């Protein structure tokens, strides 16, 4: 099932705000594999990014 475009835009906006807040707390968000042990917040953000990319690729 295709994700509605507005949901993808909303998810991207929410992810951007989450990233900004997490970085403001002093954590550099690194892609998976760059750091041996990302913090829990980074792991969640990376998982959300992957889910958004999957949803966007299903729209095509």
Secondary structure, 3 states (H helix, E strand, C coil): CCCCHHHHHHHHHHHHHHHHHHHHCCCCCCCECCECCCCHHHHHHHHHHHHHHHHHHHCC
